[in-house]
Amino acid sequence: MNKKEILEKLSVIFREVLDDDNICLDENTKLNEIAGWDSLQNIHILLSVEEEFGIRMDVEDSAEIESIDQLINVIIERV
């Protein structure tokens, strides 16, 4: 799975969790710049990511991820 495919799946996850079809992600997007994102939504997003990609993320991962690019890299490492 390449970065583009992961980004497309992440876009769907973010739109569904945040209930906003207008969310447009790219690798440079910072999580705190996404409308509706907060720490509680972050948990929901990470759980959805785990389910979608069949991976496990620990607390350290979630605390260190600040951008979509970082999230993609974690997914690539774990898939």
Residue pairs with C-beta under 8 A, 6 or more apart in sequence:
1 76
1 79
3 27
3 72
3 76
6 53
6 72
6 75
6 76
7 25
7 26
7 27
7 68
7 72
9 52
9 53
10 25
10 49
10 68
10 71
10 72
11 23
11 24
11 25
13 45
13 48
13 49
13 52
14 20
14 23
14 25
14 34
14 45
15 21
15 23
16 48
17 41
17 44
17 45
17 48
18 34
18 35
18 36
18 37
18 41
18 45
19 36
20 35
20 36
23 34
23 35
25 34
25 68
26 68
27 67
27 68
27 69
27 72
28 67
28 68
28 69
29 67
29 68
30 66
30 67
30 68
31 37
31 42
31 65
31 66
31 67
31 68
31 71
32 66
37 45
42 62
43 62
46 57
46 61
46 62
49 55
49 57
49 71
49 75
50 56
50 57
53 75
53 78
53 79
54 79
55 75
55 78
55 79
56 78
57 74
57 78
61 74
64 70
65 71
65 74
